[in-house]
């Protein structure tokens, strides 16, 4: 499976809709809302959910047997990633920067997006955020 950074962002945005502050376990099926992926995409989606868990972005575990995700919450790191890549303009510029560099890691993408946000803040407020 080739890692798809757009899918990682998309999954995180969809999981955010289901996040709860108490970390109550929920079983989510990837073909139901808000996911609505096709059963033929099961391995790809579950593989990326596994990557999100390994990256420390979610507290939960995908089940390759039935296409379910045992989901509790998005972690602090996951929220930081989401906040840095949420804006579509920032996301486009982040992907362009990663492509120009010839590669990326999820951490690199998050840091690049944060740098773009800092630049945007300075342009709008004149404040240099460190």
N, C-alpha and C positions, 0 to 999 in steps of 0.2 A: 504494500500500500504506500502510495506517495502522499506525504503530508500536504494538506491543502489549508493554507492560512486563512483563506476566505471562509471555508467551512468552519474552522475553529472559531472565528469571529461570529459567524451566523449562529452556531450552536450556543455560544455564550450568551448572545442577545436573547435567544429563545429561552434558555434556562433562567435568565434573569426574570422573565415573566412569571416563573414558578417558584422563585426563591422565597423562602420564609425565614424570619429571624430566629426561629426556635430550632431549626434543623430537624424538624420532624421528617422521618423517612417516608418517601412517596415512591411508588412504582410507576414509572412513565413508559409508555410504549412509543417507539419512534415513528409509528405511522399515525398516531393521534395528534391532536392539537397540543401545543403549538408547533410540533415538529412536522408532521404530515409528509414524511419521507416514504418512498415506495419500498416494499419488501425487498426488491432487488438491490437496494442500496444498504441493506442491513449491515453487512460486514464493514463497509466504508464508514458508515455513521458510528457504529459501535467502536471501531478502531480509533476514530477521532475522539470519541468520548473517553476512551481509555487514555489517550494522550493528555486530555484535559485533567484527568485524575492524576496521572504521573507528573504533570507540570505543577500540581498543587493548586489548580484553579477551581476544582469542585470537590466536594465531599460526597462521594457516591461511587457506585461501581456498575459498569455495564455488564449485562448478561448475554454472552454470545449465543446461548442456547435458544432464547426466545425473543430477542430484540427488545428487552426491557432495560431500563436504567433505574437502579436503586439510587435515588437522589435525595440528599439531605439539604445541601446548601451550596452556594458559591462562597469560596474562601475569600479572605482579605486580599490575597494575591490575585484571585480571579476578578474581584471588583476593581482592583487597580488596573488590570489589563483592560477590562471593559471600559472604564472611564477614559483610558488613553486612546482607544480605537473606536469609540462610539460615533463621533462626528464623521459623516461620509467624506467631507473634504479632507480632513486629517487622515482618514483611512486611505484615500486615493494617493495622497502625497507620501504616506508611509510605504505603501506598496511600490510606488515609483522609486523611492529611495532604496528599498531593499533590492529591487530588480537592478538598479544601477550598480549596486555593490556586488551583484552576482550571486547573492544567496542571503539566507536569513536563519536566525533561530527565533523562537517565540519570544525569548527575552530581548533579543536585538530589536524585534519589531515593536515591542512595548516601549523600549527606551527611545527608539526613533520617534514614535508617536508622541511620547512625553516631551521630547525636544521640540517638536513642531508646535505642541500646545504652548510651551513656554514662549516660543517666538510669537505666537498669536496673541498671548497675554501682553507681551511687551508692546506689540504694535497697537493694541487697543487701549492700554492703560499707561504705557511708559514705564511700567515697573519691571525690573529685571528679576525674574524668579530663578532662584538657584536650586 
